[in-house]
């Protein structure tokens, strides 16, 4: 009896350790992804020539963000392969160390005054390298955490992991608000532009080191990986084997998800500054409020999916996104700098009806693939769909000739929502899949 009790205690401790690792890892991942959008935006003049036009500056900012997104599929494919072959734990450790170093290195970069256009090239290059390791982190740490989670708790576990995305955004917004208040970005020689923006990047780098130590000392390999039957190349099995249709369905859903994300996370903050006319500090406050609200909606959506099913959740949520998010965005375009309260309410509406769909995504994507290719399937399925939405700035530029600049993002919101609904409807129900046996959802959708 004592041996059984000790085994059960050890198993429960291992589950909690893996879940904590997944939570911390996802937080660090999202912190490093979104830190340039909020923290670096007021200091981009440090990297740009003095005569840079607004349109060129917007394209540079988009390139900095897109560099990470475009690198993530590569990282998820490489690290996912090794996670399925040699284990989730060791590949997670390599990934978190890699993005920690690359993020810290960005905080040391010289600006245009010292390197000219080479400063922007280095910034984009390091973001690309960091994106490879970030793609590796979520392709390894999240499946490891979900494989340790009991079936009935997977929705909650998923919500606790993914809600750290808006929590990371809130952390960055709060830190930026403090820095902007203490050392305002008043020109290229101001303290914020010269060194203040570096502080969040140093914090992001340290998060990677902390995670490395945590996984080395606390996290064990999941039994599902140990029990998985050997297979050939996970990537070949995913792209050309019997699971290619599963990947295609996930690709449709995640393409929609990333279109929604790019508008809510990248376009919306810029729009609040340029179209509504709000100052940087006010935008930081709005992002802080909306992010804190989203922490709750992420968990709520994850729990809802556990009750109604992942398939029904995504089919319905996509329709809600297409209608509600686009309506809130259109109303935002009618506001001015004096409409701060209403702008906050509508910005919260845009974000909660778009990015909240990520609440159950950690559970859904890991349930979607068997353990032998789970890390590869999760990572590639999550990140391959990044490629098309990564060029959102160019789509908006083209659509602006038809709809006008202010309303162009609305088209992406509608398209993104409909793709999420379609992707969800095409897939099977997954919430009752037994992942401890290496299983995955049935390949055909069920009514």
C-alpha positions in Angstrom: 0.0 0.0 0.0 2.8 2.4 0.9 4.5 1.7 -2.4 1.4 2.4 -4.3 0.8 5.6 -2.4 4.3 6.8 -3.0 3.9 6.1 -6.7 0.7 8.0 -6.9 2.3 10.9 -5.0 5.3 10.9 -7.3 3.0 10.9 -10.4 0.9 13.8 -9.1 4.1 15.8 -8.3 5.3 15.0 -11.9 2.1 16.2 -13.4 2.2 19.5 -11.4 5.8 20.0 -12.3 5.2 19.5 -16.0 2.1 21.8 -15.9 4.1 24.5 -14.1 6.8 24.1 -16.7 4.2 24.5 -19.5 2.8 27.6 -17.9 6.1 29.2 -17.3 7.3 28.2 -20.8 4.3 29.6 -22.6 4.5 32.8 -20.6 8.2 33.3 -21.6 7.4 32.4 -25.2 4.6 35.0 -25.4 6.6 37.6 -23.6 9.4 37.3 -26.1 7.1 37.3 -29.1 5.1 40.4 -28.2 7.8 42.5 -26.4 8.8 44.3 -29.7 5.2 45.4 -30.4 4.6 47.2 -27.2 8.1 48.0 -25.7 10.1 48.6 -28.9 7.5 50.5 -30.8 8.1 53.9 -29.1 11.9 53.4 -29.6 12.1 52.2 -33.2 13.6 55.6 -34.2 16.8 54.2 -32.5 17.1 51.7 -35.4 15.7 53.7 -38.2 17.1 56.6 -40.3 15.8 60.0 -39.3 13.9 60.6 -42.5 11.9 57.3 -42.4 8.3 57.8 -43.6 5.3 56.5 -41.6 4.6 53.8 -44.2 8.2 52.6 -44.2 8.3 52.6 -40.4 5.1 50.5 -40.4 6.7 48.0 -42.8 9.8 47.7 -40.7 7.8 47.1 -37.5 5.8 44.5 -39.4 9.1 42.8 -40.6 10.4 42.7 -37.0 7.3 41.0 -35.8 7.0 38.7 -38.9 10.6 37.5 -38.6 9.7 35.6 -35.5 6.5 34.3 -37.0 8.2 33.0 -40.2 10.9 31.3 -38.2 8.6 29.4 -35.9 7.5 26.8 -38.4 11.1 25.9 -39.0 11.8 25.7 -35.3 8.7 23.6 -34.6 9.6 21.1 -37.4 13.2 20.7 -36.2 12.5 20.6 -32.4 9.2 18.7 -32.9 11.1 15.9 -34.8 13.7 15.5 -32.0 11.0 15.8 -29.3 9.2 12.8 -30.9 12.5 10.9 -31.3 14.6 11.6 -28.2 12.1 13.1 -25.8 10.2 16.3 -24.9 12.3 17.3 -21.9 15.8 17.6 -23.4 14.6 19.4 -26.5 12.6 21.9 -24.3 15.8 22.7 -22.4 17.7 23.4 -25.6 14.8 25.5 -27.0 14.4 27.7 -23.9 18.1 28.3 -23.6 18.3 29.3 -27.2 15.5 31.9 -27.2 16.8 33.2 -23.8 20.2 34.0 -25.3 18.8 35.5 -28.6 16.4 37.8 -26.7 19.1 38.9 -24.3 21.3 39.7 -27.3 18.7 42.0 -28.8 18.9 44.1 -25.6 22.6 44.7 -26.4 22.1 45.9 -30.0 23.6 49.2 -31.2 21.3 51.6 -33.2 21.3 53.3 -36.6 23.7 55.9 -35.3 26.4 53.3 -35.0 25.6 50.7 -37.6 23.3 52.3 -40.1 20.8 49.9 -41.7 22.8 47.1 -40.2 21.1 47.8 -36.9 17.7 46.9 -38.4 19.2 43.9 -40.2 20.7 42.6 -36.9 17.4 43.2 -35.1 15.4 41.2 -37.7 18.1 38.5 -37.8 18.0 37.9 -34.1 14.3 37.9 -34.1 14.4 35.2 -36.7 16.9 33.1 -34.8 14.8 33.6 -31.6 11.7 32.5 -33.5 13.3 29.2 -34.4 13.9 28.5 -30.7 10.5 29.8 -29.7 8.9 27.5 -32.3 10.8 24.7 -30.6 9.7 25.6 -27.1 6.0 25.3 -27.7 6.4 22.2 -29.8 8.0 20.5 -26.9 6.9 22.0 -23.5 3.2 22.1 -24.2 2.8 18.5 -25.4 4.8 17.4 -22.4 2.5 19.3 -20.0 -0.7 18.1 -21.7 0.5 14.4 -21.8 0.9 14.6 -18.0 -2.6 16.1 -17.6 -5.6 13.8 -16.8 -8.3 13.7 -19.5 -10.9 15.5 -17.4 -8.5 18.3 -16.5 -7.1 18.9 -20.0 -9.4 21.9 -20.7 -8.4 23.6 -17.4 -4.7 22.8 -17.9 -4.9 24.2 -21.4 -6.5 27.4 -20.2 -3.9 27.8 -17.4 -1.1 27.4 -19.9 -2.5 29.6 -22.7 -3.8 32.4 -20.5 -0.2 33.3 -19.8 -0.3 34.9 -23.3 -2.5 37.8 -22.3 -0.8 37.8 -18.9 2.6 38.3 -20.7 1.1 41.1 -22.8 -0.3 42.7 -19.6 3.2 42.4 -18.0 4.8 44.0 -21.0 2.2 46.8 -21.1 2.6 47.5 -17.4 6.4 47.6 -17.6 6.2 49.8 -20.7 3.8 52.1 -19.0 6.1 52.5 -16.1 9.2 53.1 -18.2 7.3 55.6 -20.5 6.2 57.5 -17.4 9.6 57.6 -15.8 11.7 58.1 -19.0 9.5 59.4 -21.8 10.7 58.7 -25.4 11.4 62.4 -26.3 13.6 62.0 -29.4 16.4 59.7 -30.4 18.7 60.9 -27.6 16.2 60.3 -24.8 16.9 57.7 -22.1 14.0 55.4 -23.1 15.1 55.3 -26.8 18.8 54.8 -25.9 18.5 52.2 -23.1 15.0 52.0 -21.5 13.6 49.7 -24.1 16.4 47.2 -23.4 15.1 46.3 -19.9 12.2 44.1 -21.1 14.5 42.2 -23.5 16.9 41.5 -20.7 14.0 40.2 -18.6 12.9 38.0 -21.5 16.4 36.6 -21.7 16.6 35.8 -18.0 13.2 34.0 -18.3 14.8 31.5 -20.7 17.6 30.8 -18.3 15.2 30.3 -15.4 13.2 27.9 -17.5 16.3 25.9 -18.4 17.2 25.4 -14.7 13.6 24.5 -13.9 13.3 21.8 -16.5 16.7 20.4 -15.6 15.8 20.0 -12.0 12.1 19.4 -11.8 10.4 18.0 -15.0 10.4 14.3 -16.1 9.6 12.8 -19.4 5.9 11.9 -19.9 4.8 8.2 -19.8 3.0 8.8 -23.2 6.3 9.4 -24.9 7.9 6.4 -23.2 5.0 4.2 -24.4 4.8 5.5 -27.9 5.5 3.0 -30.7 8.5 3.7 -32.8 7.8 5.4 -36.2 9.7 6.7 -39.1 10.2 10.4 -39.7 7.5 12.2 -37.8 7.6 15.0 -40.3 7.2 12.7 -43.3 4.4 10.9 -41.5 2.7 14.2 -40.9 3.1 15.8 -44.3 2.8 12.7 -46.5 1.3 9.9 -44.4 -2.2 9.2 -43.2 -2.2 12.3 -40.9 -1.8 14.8 -43.7 -5.6 15.5 -43.7 -5.5 16.1 -40.0 -2.7 18.6 -40.6 -4.7 20.3 -43.4 -7.7 20.7 -41.1 -5.6 22.2 -38.3 -3.9 24.4 -40.9 -7.2 26.0 -41.9 -8.2 26.6 -38.3 -4.8 28.0 -37.3 -4.6 30.2 -40.4 -7.8 31.9 -39.2 -6.5 32.1 -35.7 -3.3 33.9 -36.7 -5.2 36.3 -38.9 -7.3 37.2 -35.9 -4.2 37.4 -33.7 -2.2 39.7 -36.0 -5.1 42.2 -36.1 -5.8 42.1 -32.4 -2.2 42.0 -31.2 -0.2 43.9 -33.9 -2.6 46.1 -35.9 -4.9 47.2 -33.1 -2.2 49.0 -30.9 -1.0 50.9 -33.9 -4.5 51.8 -35.0 -5.2 53.2 -31.5 -2.2 55.5 -31.9 -2.5 56.5 -35.5 -6.3 56.4 -36.3 -7.9 57.1 -32.9 -5.0 59.5 -31.9 -4.3 58.1 -28.4 -0.9 58.7 -26.8 1.5 55.8 -26.2 0.8 55.7 -22.4 -3.0 55.6 -23.0 -2.5 52.7 -25.4 -0.4 50.9 -22.9 -3.2 51.2 -20.3 -5.8 50.0 -22.8 -3.6 47.0 -23.7 -3.1 46.3 -20.0 -6.8 46.3 -19.3 -7.8 44.2 -22.3 -5.0 41.7 -21.5 -6.1 41.2 -17.9 -9.7 40.6 -19.1 -8.4 38.0 -21.6 -6.6 36.1 -18.9 -10.1 35.2 -17.6 -11.7 34.6 -21.0 -8.9 32.2 -22.0 -9.6 30.0 -19.0 -13.3 30.4 -19.5 -13.2 29.4 -23.1 -11.0 26.4 -22.2 -13.5 25.2 -19.6 -16.3 25.8 -22.0 -14.6 23.6 -24.6 -14.3 20.9 -22.0 -18.1 21.0 -21.5 -19.4 21.4 -25.1 -16.5 19.8 -26.9 -13.6 21.3 -28.9 -15.2 20.9 -32.3 -18.4 22.7 -31.4 -16.5 25.4 -29.5 -14.3 26.4 -32.5 -17.2 26.1 -35.0 -19.2 28.6 -33.0 -16.3 30.8 -31.8 -15.2 31.5 -35.4 -18.7 32.9 -36.3 -18.7 35.0 -33.1 -15.2 36.4 -34.0 -16.3 37.3 -37.6 -19.3 39.2 -36.4 -18.4 40.7 -33.0 -14.7 41.5 -33.5 -15.3 43.2 -36.9 -18.2 45.3 -35.4 -16.1 46.5 -32.5 -13.2 47.4 -34.9 -15.5 49.4 -37.2 -16.9 51.3 -34.2 -13.3 52.1 -33.1 -12.6 53.8 -36.4 -15.3 56.4 -35.6 -13.6 57.5 -32.3 -11.3 60.3 -31.5 -8.6 61.0 -28.8 -11.3 62.1 -26.3 -13.2 58.8 -26.4 -10.8 56.9 -24.1 -13.3 54.9 -22.2 -15.3 53.8 -25.2 -12.0 53.0 -27.0 -11.0 50.8 -24.1 -14.3 48.9 -24.1 -14.2 48.3 -27.9 -10.5 47.3 -27.8 -11.4 44.8 -25.1 -14.2 43.6 -27.3 -11.8 43.0 -30.2 -9.3 41.1 -28.2 -11.7 38.9 -26.2 -13.6 37.8 -29.4 -10.4 36.9 -31.2 -7.5 35.7 -29.2 -9.6 34.0 -26.5 -9.9 31.1 -28.9 -6.4 30.1 -27.8 -7.8 29.0 -24.4 -8.4 25.4 -25.5 -5.7 25.3 -28.2 -3.0 23.5 -26.2 -5.5 20.7 -25.4 -7.0 20.5 -28.9 -3.8 20.3 -30.9 -2.1 17.7 -28.7 -5.3 15.6 -28.7 -5.3 15.9 -32.5 -2.2 13.8 -33.1 -0.9 10.4 -31.7 2.1 10.5 -29.3 4.6 9.2 -31.9 4.2 12.4 -33.9 2.5 14.6 -31.3 5.2 17.2 -30.8 5.8 17.5 -34.5 2.0 17.7 -35.2 1.4 20.2 -32.5 4.4 22.4 -33.4 3.9 22.3 -37.2 0.1 22.6 -37.0 0.4 25.6 -34.7 3.1 27.4 -36.6 3.0 26.4 -40.3 -0.2 28.4 -40.5 1.7 31.5 -39.4 3.3 32.0 -42.8 0.3 33.3 -44.7 -1.0 35.6 -42.0 2.5 36.9 -41.3 2.2 39.2 -44.4 -0.9 40.9 -42.9 0.6 44.3 -43.4 0.8 43.7 -47.2 -2.8 42.4 -47.3 -4.0 45.5 -45.4 -2.1 47.7 -47.8 -3.7 46.1 -50.8 -7.2 46.1 -49.2 -6.8 49.7 -48.3 -7.2 50.7 -52.0 -10.7 49.2 -51.8 -11.9 49.8 -48.3 -9.7 52.5 -47.0 -6.9 52.1 -44.5 -9.1 52.3 -41.4 -11.4 49.4 -42.5 -9.0 47.1 -44.2 -8.3 45.1 -41.0 -12.0 44.4 -40.7 -11.8 42.1 -43.8 -9.0 40.1 -42.1 -11.1 39.7 -39.0 -14.1 38.4 -41.0 -11.9 36.0 -43.1 -10.0 34.8 -39.9 -13.2 34.1 -38.0 -14.8 32.2 -40.9 -11.6 30.1 -41.3 -11.7 29.2 -37.6 -15.3 28.2 -37.9 -14.6 26.1 -41.0 -11.5 24.5 -39.5 -13.4 23.6 -36.3 -16.3 22.1 -38.2 -14.1 20.0 -40.4 -12.3 18.3 -37.5 -13.4 15.5 -35.1 -14.3 15.8 -31.4 -11.1 15.3 -29.3 -11.8 16.1 -25.7 -12.2 12.4 -24.7 -9.1 11.1 -26.4 -6.9 9.0 -24.2 -3.4 10.4 -24.8 -1.7 8.0 -22.3 -2.0 5.2 -24.9 -0.6 7.3 -27.7 -4.0 7.8 -29.3 -5.5 10.7 -31.2 -8.9 11.7 -32.4 -10.7 9.8 -35.1 -9.6 11.1 -38.5 -13.2 11.7 -39.7 -15.5 14.3 -38.0 -18.4 13.1 -36.0 -21.8 14.8 -35.7 
